[in-house]
Amino acid sequence: MADEGSIFADANTNLSDAKVVILGVPFDGTSSHRSGSAQAPAEIRKESYNFESYLSKYKFDIENAPIHDIGNTKEFSSVSELVARLPETIRECIVSDRFLITIGGEHSITLPIVKTHLEMHKPEDIGVIYFDAHLDFRESYLDEKYSHACVARRLAELVGVQRIVSVGVRSYSAEEAEALGNMKLRFYEADVVNKSEIKKLINETLDYLNVKKIYLTIDMDVLDPAYAPGVGNPEYFGLTPWHLRDAIEILAPSLIGADIVEVSPPYDNGNTAALAAQFIQILISNKLKD
């Protein structure tokens, strides 16, 4: 599916032999502030060639790792089509227990991905950890229940509110605050994360979820705009790249899949896409290293 030069760096293994698959979903149909995340898969792949394949911290060389970049999905005309049709591609990518890393696109892509994992595993075994500046817990937004602003609410309905935890939150509406009181979503505000030991907090989250497998979704706006300026909905007083790196290191053994979403290249100076590419390297290294 991928053309030469359009794949993530060092993702050169045939699909049949791959243990990690990279998929791009260039969709931003419900973006409400800064559009442009549909361009992110291409920009993140481009930035991946800036980094050495050897990650010294993990003593791991990605160059010879079993990674396949399957390219991008088709362009979906609406979020309803995305939710209905994306699972077809996801099923192909995760057969034989391949680890799928999906590059968004906006956060609406996460719901059909998680739904597909639930269909292919025991649903009671799966929890979701949701890194995001926003709660994304609205019932609907701009008359769209599958909006990027509603993803955590839809996921809570899908997997159960007790099996989703949001980390890095610092923005939500009065409507969402009321829903929190009723539904008891567990979340950690950014101020709490910034004043805590992230490794302790992530281990606490794993104990709370008490599941065998974790799906990880990373909205790049969870980071402070000083580190990630090119996102769809920037919010200040956020997390640092060290928080996410340390979290990934702890979560990697439990992960069944991950996505990175909401990079908006038209508003970026290159740093956000580059950081997303490095997080993908970190995910791969920690998932595959001995």
Secondary structure, 3 states (H helix, E strand, C coil): CCCCCCCCCCCECCHHHCCEEEEEECCCCCCCCCCCHHHHHHHHHHHHCCCCCEECCCCEEHHHCCEEEEEECCCCCCHHHHHHHHHHHHHHHHHHHCEEEEEECCHHHHHHHHHHHHHHCCHHHEEEEEECCECCCCCCECCECCCHHHHHHHHHHHHCHHHEEEEEECECCHHHHHHHHHHCCEEEEHHHHHCCCHHHHHHHHHHHHCCCEEEEEEEHHHECCCCCCCECCCCCCCECHHHHHHHHHHHHHHEEEEEEECECHHHCCCHHHHHHHHHHHHHHHHHHCC
